[in-house]
Amino acid sequence: MTQQFYVSPEQLMKDRADFARKGIARGRSVVVLSCSDGIALVAENPSPSLHKIGEIYDRIAFAAVGKYNEFESLRQAGVRYADVRGYSYDREDVTGRGLASVYAQSLGAVFTADTKPFEVELAVAEVGAAPAEDRLFRLTFDGSIADERRFVVMGGDAEAVGEVLRGNWADGRDYAGAVRAAVAALSGRTGQQDAGPAKELRPEGLEVAVLDRDPLSSRGSQRAFRRLATAELTEILGEGMDG
């Protein structure tokens, strides 16, 4: 009769966490920033159809890094949750905090009970009437949830990208300034002479979307989410280079 090896719960959780972290680190980074115009979501993503950024509800967006099939299933579940809650109660009852709590429960259950944890990291962004009312939630593979301020960086070399953003942060940026700051951080442009060479990020290799702070006035729509086309992104990045 074969005897099974004993693995302590602490070691099992550590192995699962290490496995998930390695998978997430292999992905390209995503940055979510609060700015004067709303919330900007910027991702390294050369695919025109396999999106890492998506709309959940009127004023709520979703961003993710890791395995596409896993975070896409979570995005779809979030859309269903928001639609059912908004229809059953009121559209105002659909909040970023409520959605983040649902995601945290799902990720935590998978991490502790399933054989393999999800190799994903998520951000839930809800735009408010003013920058101080924006809500940015970061969720990790084990169901941990954090309420972030100003910006969220996930995947790839997240620590280095975050350091660049913290060093170059300026309150009051509009969408163009926020997008340029995110792209500069993702490309490794620190502005320091001893920094390594920056990589070139072309508009075709980026996925960018925004949550408009006042979509009714700007576009006559209740839905705040919109994607930036390559031409618009090229113009934004070109203005930064010309300036």
LINKANOR-V866306 format. One record per residue. RES is the residue in three letters. PSI is psi in whole degrees, 0 to 359 (none if undefined). NEAR is the number of other ideal C-beta (glycine too) atoms within 10 Angstrom. Layout:
res:RES psi:PSI near:NEAR
res:RES psi:PSI near:NEAR
//
This chain:
res:MET psi:130 near:2
res:THR psi:132 near:3
res:GLN psi:129 near:5
res:GLN psi:143 near:5
res:PHE psi:142 near:4
res:TYR psi:132 near:6
res:VAL psi:126 near:9
res:SER psi:150 near:8
res:PRO psi:323 near:8
res:GLU psi:316 near:8
res:GLN psi:322 near:10
res:LEU psi:315 near:11
res:MET psi:321 near:14
res:LYS psi:317 near:11
res:ASP psi:318 near:12
res:ARG psi:318 near:19
res:ALA psi:316 near:15
res:ASP psi:319 near:10
res:PHE psi:313 near:14
res:ALA psi:318 near:23
res:ARG psi:319 near:15
res:LYS psi:318 near:10
res:GLY psi:320 near:21
res:ILE psi:320 near:22
res:ALA psi:335 near:16
res:ARG psi:342 near:13
res:GLY psi:161 near:24
res:ARG psi:151 near:19
res:SER psi:157 near:22
res:VAL psi:138 near:28
res:VAL psi:134 near:28
res:VAL psi:124 near:30
res:LEU psi:138 near:27
res:SER psi:135 near:27
res:CYS psi:183 near:25
res:SER psi:325 near:14
res:ASP psi:343 near:20
res:GLY psi:227 near:27
res:ILE psi:130 near:32
res:ALA psi:138 near:28
res:LEU psi:120 near:28
res:VAL psi:129 near:28
res:ALA psi:144 near:25
res:GLU psi:114 near:21
res:ASN psi:101 near:18
res:PRO psi:347 near:11
res:SER psi:130 near:10
res:PRO psi:350 near:9
res:SER psi:334 near:4
res:LEU psi:88 near:11
res:HIS psi:143 near:19
res:LYS psi:351 near:26
res:ILE psi:138 near:23
res:GLY psi:166 near:20
res:GLU psi:138 near:20
res:ILE psi:311 near:21
res:TYR psi:192 near:23
res:ASP psi:309 near:19
res:ARG psi:21 near:27
res:ILE psi:134 near:25
res:ALA psi:166 near:25
res:PHE psi:138 near:27
res:ALA psi:149 near:29
res:ALA psi:157 near:27
res:VAL psi:157 near:28
res:GLY psi:214 near:23
res:LYS psi:125 near:17
res:TYR psi:314 near:15
res:ASN psi:329 near:9
res:GLU psi:312 near:19
res:PHE psi:337 near:22
res:GLU psi:323 near:16
res:SER psi:324 near:14
res:LEU psi:321 near:21
res:ARG psi:314 near:21
res:GLN psi:321 near:11
res:ALA psi:323 near:14
res:GLY psi:321 near:22
res:VAL psi:316 near:17
res:ARG psi:317 near:10
res:TYR psi:313 near:18
res:ALA psi:317 near:22
res:ASP psi:315 near:13
res:VAL psi:316 near:11
res:ARG psi:318 near:18
res:GLY psi:324 near:15
res:TYR psi:321 near:10
res:SER psi:326 near:8
res:TYR psi:264 near:10
res:ASP psi:153 near:9
res:ARG psi:329 near:13
res:GLU psi:342 near:8
res:ASP psi:351 near:11
res:VAL psi:110 near:22
res:THR psi:158 near:17
res:GLY psi:323 near:24
res:ARG psi:317 near:13
res:GLY psi:318 near:16
res:LEU psi:317 near:25
res:ALA psi:322 near:25
res:SER psi:320 near:15
res:VAL psi:315 near:17
res:TYR psi:319 near:23
res:ALA psi:318 near:19
res:GLN psi:317 near:12
res:SER psi:314 near:18
res:LEU psi:320 near:25
res:GLY psi:321 near:18
res:ALA psi:318 near:11
res:VAL psi:319 near:20
res:PHE psi:321 near:20
res:THR psi:330 near:14
res:ALA psi:326 near:8
res:ASP psi:163 near:10
res:THR psi:319 near:6
res:LYS psi:130 near:12
res:PRO psi:162 near:24
res:PHE psi:134 near:24
res:GLU psi:66 near:20
res:VAL psi:156 near:28
res:GLU psi:136 near:26
res:LEU psi:155 near:28
res:ALA psi:133 near:27
res:VAL psi:123 near:29
res:ALA psi:130 near:31
res:GLU psi:121 near:25
res:VAL psi:138 near:27
res:GLY psi:185 near:16
res:ALA psi:340 near:10
res:ALA psi:159 near:9
res:PRO psi:325 near:18
res:ALA psi:342 near:8
res:GLU psi:359 near:11
res:ASP psi:146 near:24
res:ARG psi:123 near:20
res:LEU psi:117 near:23
res:PHE psi:132 near:22
res:ARG psi:129 near:20
res:LEU psi:133 near:25
res:THR psi:174 near:21
res:PHE psi:335 near:24
res:ASP psi:7 near:17
res:GLY psi:1 near:18
res:SER psi:143 near:12
res:ILE psi:138 near:18
res:ALA psi:139 near:12
res:ASP psi:105 near:11
res:GLU psi:161 near:16
res:ARG psi:141 near:10
res:ARG psi:303 near:15
res:PHE psi:163 near:23
res:VAL psi:135 near:26
res:VAL psi:132 near:27
res:MET psi:152 near:27
res:GLY psi:166 near:24
res:GLY psi:224 near:18
res:ASP psi:68 near:14
res:ALA psi:322 near:19
res:GLU psi:315 near:8
res:ALA psi:317 near:16
res:VAL psi:318 near:23
res:GLY psi:322 near:17
res:GLU psi:318 near:14
res:VAL psi:316 near:22
res:LEU psi:318 near:21
res:ARG psi:323 near:12
res:GLY psi:332 near:11
res:ASN psi:11 near:14
res:TRP psi:140 near:13
res:ALA psi:124 near:9
res:ASP psi:152 near:9
res:GLY psi:6 near:8
res:ARG psi:147 near:19
res:ASP psi:186 near:12
res:TYR psi:314 near:21
res:ALA psi:315 near:18
res:GLY psi:321 near:19
res:ALA psi:317 near:28
res:VAL psi:316 near:26
res:ARG psi:320 near:20
res:ALA psi:319 near:24
res:ALA psi:316 near:28
res:VAL psi:321 near:22
res:ALA psi:318 near:20
res:ALA psi:319 near:26
res:LEU psi:328 near:27
res:SER psi:350 near:16
res:GLY psi:18 near:16
res:ARG psi:103 near:17
res:THR psi:341 near:17
res:GLY psi:2 near:10
res:GLN psi:142 near:9
res:GLN psi:328 near:5
res:ASP psi:6 near:5
res:ALA psi:156 near:11
res:GLY psi:173 near:9
res:PRO psi:140 near:8
res:ALA psi:146 near:13
res:LYS psi:151 near:11
res:GLU psi:125 near:7
res:LEU psi:111 near:19
res:ARG psi:154 near:12
res:PRO psi:327 near:18
res:GLU psi:340 near:10
res:GLY psi:14 near:15
res:LEU psi:147 near:22
res:GLU psi:120 near:23
res:VAL psi:133 near:25
res:ALA psi:163 near:23
res:VAL psi:156 near:25
res:LEU psi:108 near:26
res:ASP psi:136 near:20
res:ARG psi:326 near:23
res:ASP psi:72 near:12
res:PRO psi:334 near:20
res:LEU psi:320 near:11
res:SER psi:320 near:8
res:SER psi:325 near:13
res:ARG psi:359 near:12
res:GLY psi:30 near:7
res:SER psi:149 near:12
res:GLN psi:338 near:10
res:ARG psi:122 near:14
res:ALA psi:340 near:25
res:PHE psi:136 near:25
res:ARG psi:146 near:17
res:ARG psi:147 near:15
res:LEU psi:126 near:21
res:ALA psi:161 near:11
res:THR psi:321 near:13
res:ALA psi:317 near:9
res:GLU psi:320 near:16
res:LEU psi:320 near:21
res:THR psi:319 near:15
res:GLU psi:317 near:13
res:ILE psi:313 near:19
res:LEU psi:328 near:20
res:GLY psi:322 near:11
res:GLU psi:321 near:12
res:GLY psi:322 near:14
res:MET psi:322 near:7
res:ASP psi:325 near:6
res:GLY psi:none near:6
//
